[in-house]
């Protein structure tokens, strides 16, 4: 029986640049950073969480150069998947991310029946969605309606 997700991977073009973005801009924390020969195992995670996100670059020892070149092209097009995070104050987070220099928003915080979400891209084109689940959107809309 599977009991939890331990590590998920995201493809990036530069591990140091990815680490800077995910830690200093998005607010995640560095997990493991281990060199094994020419390979670097580098992870980030939500602070306090145990599930890690492995930051993987195309290339040896996993990919030959032709495959790595194809993957780099797909990464920059945002075609290799992405990440979805939960947040407890998405509008506050939006302002924090802007203050930290995040500019590649694909969607500003938007209210939906399931909550409020927004979209950004990491420096390589990977899609990131951030969701504040629950009745936040309807409560906020109702309050605006009563007060204005």
N, C-alpha and C positions, 0 to 999 in steps of 0.2 A: 504494500500500500504506500502510495506517495503521500508524504506528510507536509512538505512545503517546497517552495521554489527557493533554491539556494543562489544561483547565479543566472542572469540573463546577459546576453551580449548585444552590443551595438557597434556597428562598423564606423570608424572615424578615419580621417586622413592624417592626423597627427596626434599622438597620445598626450604630449605636453600641452598642446593647445586645447585638447578636449578636457584634460584635467583642470586647466585654468577656468574654462567655461563652466563646467559642471560644479566645481567647488566655489569659485570666487563670484560667479554671476548667478547661477541657479541656486546655490546654497546647500548642495550636497556635501558630504564629507568623504575624504579619501579613505579607501579601504586598504587593500593590499597593493604593494608596489614591490615586486620581486623580479630580479633578473635571473634568467636561466639561459646561460650562453648568450646568444644574440636576441633571445625572446624576452620580452618584458610583460609580465602578468600585472595588469593595472586595473583596479576596480574603484568604483565610487558607490555610495549608498545614501539613502535618506538618513539623516542623523537619527541614531537610536535604533534603526532597523537592522536586521541581519541579512536580508536579501541584498546581494551585490549586483552591480552592473559592470560587466567587463568591457573595457574600452579596447576594441580590437582594430588593428590596422591591417589592410590587405597586404599580403606578401609572405615571404618565407617565415617560418617553415611550413605554413599551412597551404599557401597558394604559390603557383608558379607566376612568373612576371606577366604573362598574357592574361591569366585569370585576375591577377591583382589590378591590372590596368582596367579591365572591364568593371571590376568592383568599384574602383575609384570613380569611374564615370557614373555608375548607378548611385553611389553615395551622394555625389554632388547634385544629382537630380532629385534626391529625397525619395528614391524608389526602393529602399531596403528596409522599410518598416520604421519604427520609432518607439517612443515611450509615452506612457500615460501615467501621470502622477495625480494624487489627491492633495488638496490643500484645505485649510480651515478658514482662510480669509483671502479669497482669490483677488478681490479688488485691492487689498493692501499689498499682496504679493506682486500684482501688476505694477503698482507704483514703485515698489522696491526694485523690481527687475529693471524698470526704466532708469531708476537712479544709479543702478550698477552698470549701466551702459548697454543693456540688451535692447536691440533695435529691430530685430527680425521677427516681428509679431505677424502671424498669419491671421489672427483673430483677437481682437480686444475682448475683455470679459463680456460674455453674452449670456443672458438668462434663457433657460430652457425649462421644460416641465420637469426634468430630472435634476436640475441644479443650475450652476453657472460654470461655464468653462471658457478657456482661452487657448490659443495656439501660438507656438513660437517654433523657430528652427534653430538648431545648434549651428556653429560656424561652418559645418560641412554640408548642411542641407537636410539633416535628419529632422523629422517632424516630432514635436513634443506637444502633447495636450496636457493641460492641467485642469482638473475638475474639482469644484466644490459641490459635493452631492447634497441632496436634500431639498427642503422646501424653501431654501434661501431666496430663490428667484421670486417665488410667489409672495413671500412675506415682504420683500423689499418693494415689489410692485404695489402691493396693497397699501403699504405705508406711504409711498409716494402719492397714491391716489387719495388717501385721507388727508394729507397735509398740503396738497398743492394741486 
